């Protein structure tokens, strides 16, 4: 396999001219216009649909068109799998330090273009620019982590139970891996999966959300510049049912990693059954945020604001059910509502904005539905409750207090800036309410009693538990949930193991 150098020129230069870009919203902010790509990336080539089919990408803050991305079909998806399958043997055969060098170059390219990548993300996804910068750092950290992890020895010896035999177990890459990613974290959800798969020696076919494909294509541009060989990292844009359907049906795709709703995860589970694929599913969440009477009130309120409203609540880790012990309840609701009402809503490119627009009209409608339902069932409106004065896809930060257990918001993800707060009396009651969901991704716990920490954390049926803090994720830790929040883990050495098979060797030494 030929390894291009990190500085190679792109194979094609079909990029918007600066004058054209200047006419498109805020795209003039990009220092490197070649990061704006509107074609898919297959086998090291920038690929358009032969029939000219495209899908417009718009800025959710104002509806302006940012670009028209190629809308490919099943034939293109099969071509991407062909290219990934052809590239697999060469990529897996590279010395680990060569794969490490290429991944490190990709990481460095992301950091060199951090501001452009963040601007592009805010334009297509809507989140505040400072959050986008944080996501680029987070996304790049997985590539940097796995650049080092790929060097680790992967052979373990086994004490033989047979005379005249030596035994070993090693991990080998599964093959082609399909990665299907969502719109809320359009860079990090790709790199968290792709870096682990590439470090393991697998090749990848990526289908990003068609609501935020520009970040994925910018990553492909930088991967090409970093020397990722043709066919190793492919990005196929187009309608999900057609493209992902091919990934599920093709037996050469040996693993599929998906982040998204539990409903779609179940469907992919079914569609992958015939080829018995390895599945990594990061699905829905319905995180409880439990505050006990002995918690630090200011710390708990600040934590709850961050856990609920970062990314406008459009996060599988968002605090969806805030449960507060009765002795602290009234003070917490008052302080939380005051803080929520003060959050600044607006275009993510505006300095000081803390909450951007929602992704689409469906998200706005769901916020309205959950608010109306909770109020109809007896909840009390403490802040917000309606579309923001800015109109469009903006929704006011909303706080619902005294939310009854039968309200929709207590059993469904809102995926928006609507907080539901309810009181509880005892530790046992808090655990029971928290666990009364099909989901089990993350839970938050605030208390000053560290004996309680052990009891409650052990009783919570969630894959991740945060105690007296919000930020817990990162490249070194295994991210994932239990119950219907998914299968497998991402990040850490366990994330790389998801894309490997164990091979046992038994070698005769007697003759």
Buried (B, 14 or more C-beta within 10 A) or exposed (E): BEBBEBEEEBEEEEBBEEEEBBEBBBBBBBEBBBBBBBBBBBBBBBBBBEEEBBBEBBBBBBEEEBBEBBBBBBEBBBBBBBBBBBBBEBBBEBEBEBBBBBBBBBBBBBBEBBBBBBBBBBBBBBBBBBBBBBBBBBBBBBBBBBBEBBBEEBEEEEEBEEEEBBBBEBBBBBBBBBBBBBBBBBBBBBBBBBBBBBBBBBBBBBBBBBBBBBBBBBBBBBBBBBBBBBBBBBBBBBBBEBBBBBBBBBEBBBBBBBBBBBEBBEBBBEBBEEBEBBBBBBBBBBBBBBBBBEBBBEBBBBBBBBBBBBBBBBBBBBBBBBBBBEEBBEEBBBBBBEBBBEBEBBBBBBEEBBBBBBBEEEBBEBBBBBBEBBBEBEBEBBBBBEBBEBEBBBBBBBBBBBBEEEBBBBBBBBBBBBBBBBBBEEBEEBBEBBBBBEBBBBBBBBBEBEEBBEEBBEBBBBBBBBBBEBEBBEBEBBBBBBBBBBBBBBBBBBBBBBBBBEEEEEEEEEE
